[in-house]
Each structure stands twice: as structure tokens, then as C-alpha cells.
Amino acid sequence: MKIIICGAGQVGWQIARHLSGERNDVTVIDNNAELVRRATEALDVQGITGFASHPDVLDAAGARDADLIIAATHSDEVNMVTCQVAHSVFQVPRKIARLRSSAYLDAIYSDLYTTSNLPIDVVISPEREVANAALQRLSAPSTFDVETFMGGKVQLLGIVLENDCPALNTPLRQLSELFSTLRAIVVGVRRQDRLFAPEPGDQLFARDQIYVFAHRDDVARTMQIFGKPPLKQERIAIIGAGNVGLAVAQALEARPERVRAKLIERNRARAEYAADRLERTIVLNGDGLSAELLEEAAVPTADAVLAVTDDDKTNILASVRAKQAGAKLAITLINDPTLVPLMDALDIDAYINPRATTVSTILRHIRHGRVRDIYSIGDAEAEVIEAQALSTSPITGRAIRDIEFPEGVLIGAVQKGDRIVMPDPDTRIEEGDIVLIFALSKDVPEVERLLQVSIDFF
């Protein structure tokens, strides 16, 4: 498949890495020659330096016979014009645009993105995706990562193991025997900054970060087994009233259960804007790093504090202050992945990576057909792939123990019709089964080969 990616920043680079690794013909466009050079040297892609919205630049990138264009520059307007030019001049069949401004995303403009007006097939809003990710974190407050699969029937839980975790120093094989009715599987372990797929004989230790697939009905029990009792979410403080913070506050107000939320915003005009759009949330104008303001926002007694300003350092410091003040849980928005290793040392419970969230969303919209879902783990360290087994796939008709998966790959769940199976080595994969796979990034191409899905996008 021939794909043009406009924008070679972090999001564009990661998408190019994924798609070029699957033997697609990928061309990257950016007006920053250094970013183009970095992409072409590190990835199997072609590069064009120039403005993505210019017809001559798109032509040089091969738009005349492109199957897909992804407009992910830093400018909403450039992304929209790029899709328009790709449609009107080059008849590119599928166009995806990343848009940030809420003015373009409001419901009153819902008829804007049509073939007769502005031809964008899929609009990705990073802020809305991050807000959804934040709400998922709040729904599973004892996790540092959470995502749902198989129509909401299976959850991926990221859990940090503490010294009081009952499952420590026990081989995973023995855990499966002790909790034989538990529908949960540990598929990934991050230890001392190294992520790996564990073997049945591996043990878990304090400070390990583990990734677990759990049936939705067994999530609470899974959390307790790994030392995370259920936590109430009745009092929430949000620092930052930008698009993310405001969207989270509005979603909390819409919940049927009563949530007492307070929103802190430094910019007075933005605080007033947020207050006008919220009904029950108390909006405070001031510095989220101020100890006095945190006290006024009842942060010391908050069940959760969500720091989602547009500045990573502010988010980190505000989260640290909130935890020191007594907040039970701190969730932080982090754009710079190099800051992620600090989270554990600073006692920050969970973080949201907008780049990974946006990349995962874009890839979901690209990979239709047999690949049903995909989720990026950490700083693109691994992927979770939900795919349907084809009749021609090498895994079909074979027991899991007989499938030659790489060491960094584990099957975490299998859906047979309406039934979810937490697999063991004897589980047999049949045609039409939905498989949920955890794979380290280096092993994704081999997983794609075994599933025979790398070219089935539309």
C-alpha cells in the first residue's frame, strides 16, 4: 500500500515506523529538512522537504497513485488543506487529518467534513483522545495504564507491584494454579526499564510494572490479587482547563454517579470560559503549583488529581505537590517520553502519553479488515494487536504451544463466538477466532506474518 504521511514530528515518525515496518511504500513530508533526514535515515521511508499542502510537494511524494494520506502536521489548517488538495487534485481515496482546535470539532460543524465540503474521512482529535484516556485512568485508579479490547470484554491493566503484593516471588505458573478460575494473564513485565514477555517460570518482584489482560468481570479480583484494593473516585481535582481538562470535567459531570470536581486554571480568561461551560464543577483561577490554592481545591483529601496543563514540568511538579499534600492518586499528562522514567521516583501513580494515544488511534482507523484494534505500549516499546484468525494463517488450526511465536510475543485472550477464553498452551486457534496478542515492537512484523494481516487495511 502506498501511504503519504504529512508531518515528521513525533506522531508522524511513529506512524511511519509502524507502517514502513509492514512493507508499505511510505513517504514522509515535512518542511523541516532535519526531521525528514532523521526519518529517512532511521526508517525504510522516502522523504520530501516542503509544505504538505502544496500540490507540487504532494505530487513529488507520489500522491497521484497514493492509497492513503495522513495529515499530522502541527497546523490544523495545513492538515485540512492537505486533505482538500489530495482529494480535489489527486483523488487520493482515503484521508486522515489530525485537528486540535475545538472550533473545528464542535458539533455545529459536523457537516463540514464531507466529500462536497472538506473531504476528510477520519478526523483525529488528540485532546479528545487524551481526555478519553484520562477518564479510563480514572475508571481504574490503581493502574498506570488501561485499555479495553474485544468489545469491552477484556481490559489491559498496567499495575505497579508494591512490597505488600500477595503475588510477589511466586512463579507465574504457580499463580495460575492457585487462582485457577481467574480469567487474567500477565503478558508483559517492565523491570529496571526493560520490558519483556514473561515465561511461566518467571517470578514477579516489588516495583515491577506488569501488563495484565483480564476479563472485565474479573478486573476487581485481579487488582486485589496484585495488591490493589478498589478505590472510590468521589473527589477529583483537575489542574489545567485546556481542551483536555475541560473535556474531562464535562464528562465527569455527565456521569450518573455524583462526583465532586474542582478545576484549577492559571489563565483568568480561560478559567471564565471553563466556568461558563460547566454546571457543578468549581473553577478556581490561580497557579496549580500554589500550596494555598491546592488547599482551597481540597487536594489533600482528593481521591485523584489530574494534571493536564500544556507544560510537562508544571504537570509533574503539581502532581508531586498534590501527593505530598495527601492526594490518594496523581495522574500526569507527559508529552516528553524521556520524562517517563521519573514517574516512579516521584511517586506519580499514572501518566498519559498523548503521542502514544494519538498514534494508537490513527493506526486503529487504518487497520481495518482482519486487524480490529491496536494499542501502543509505553514509548512504542510494544503493541497489543486484536486480530481475526484467517483460514490461511499459520496459527489457524494449531494449539498455542505449537505456534512458533517469538520470545517477545504472548496471546492474552481468544474470543470464540461470544465466549472469551483465557488461553493455555493447549488452546487451539480456529478460523474466525479473535486473538489478542502482546508483542514487543521488534516482533510485530513476525506477528503480522503469522496473522497474514499486514496488507489487509481496508
Steps between C-alpha positions, in 0.01 A plus 500: 500500500626849417471743792596867536556634851499878534695610804818331624459595866461243775156380387587489129831328572338227709229436241765482228699254711199272543384509139840479333580197716203326341644528150285793392632766260522801734597858418542765769454874435615779730624856449778430752783339306663366816185307598476355150864396513449332837203302368672385180817396683324309777207353307435331168315803361542764234514866600389826342581843645227759447151611600262205496208711378683606181388300193852477357630355827221242514563416136870443571399273789297281265147618579374405151500131590489518883249284690501704820614837628544578870518873577664530841688831486484746790254723312129414479462723197788334313354158579157600367633661183727200442197268503311735270785512247552123525132450418441767237829481310619143550184304593671328793234250617551526879601802707564530875560836672610589851311807625549668836278809509163446663356754255545243224368215713178642645182325402368801307772431244423127474400542135829671412693179437319363197609431146310803373648732764829403664584141402648345813409137561624484860563791738731429795485738796802449729338694782184293492696178479711607798186597693358155434828345615486709818147381571611140451780558751247637747277196445789275606677722755750243623647449152759699307355386165163364394334418167201290395480238226260246352200728523577595859511138621877503569709767668872560485617613845838655577581440868799597714570228758563618856675322786169378642384335174391140577628376165867590551774236471259244357552341156225602259425134435426454869278810507289346224462186712413692818235711325378249245166677446656844451468618141820704490846460342822696557636574152765766564743597776711816515791458739781754532382677183496178293170365368470127432239230451527266801544122497278275718787448742575871547427665833375852574680740731423825678512808271437290191258659256280229357247489217205266559211397277191443714140413423287803591312298764828404669669841499425576867624159612811533282581836656467358851724203423769741384461714812271774372175527701210690341512878537209741499504797264270755663728806533713595199722803437599594146795733435474666160178612328620455144314280255601186691416625848170650392398183314578287806300732728202491263516121482511473879194724526316272258558189711198361682695468825571818691858625462622814674752657263709815526689650207806726535603728213773764504369710210206710615327519162526124455372443855195716427447316170505165682270624777242607241495148355482305824205467733614329821880518475664771710754693292787673681723758334862474611830313488465123531840494673377724783471314829226739613295444185544124522365522853203706381433237231492232774790316337621353833175300523456434127458146376683596180688796354531533125774737373430576133648841421699550179830502692658169606703650784197673647308174486779308671554759776128541560461123531790475744355782712157339493635166622705669771188685610312174541324426170444126460574486127687721253462466121730710282497601134851455356593594142874435534558122526847555651326624816302178548774321703464775763139405575584216734771690688265796551212281626274595209247220458418517129582700191335566166713516186312702236731382224438131569128564535479684167717245317285213628181677390631572150620142456159370608336699222753374245498134591153388406418155370654217704683727744228631729701705748853600592647673805852634548670418832731751669732687267415268208669215689228249417161465336177330585337367183143373478452303179288230344658167406477432127459157344840545334679627813783279633345519849159367393421142596795475738536493878681799648787280618566402137508856360852633452452844652812708578602523868352849528148390403214362711133433425297658779142410403303319232141575405306203364160627394364683804727315743827643633773243571809574704731265310736231618758314288236250385255763374437448129461798266222446248401694190300808597631515858599843627845496660644765729879509476769683699814547290823688556553748215786305345273196469197674344601423136516128584159518667363671190643217290344232720165677489537581128345842556770750409342593168133480604428861589170584336 
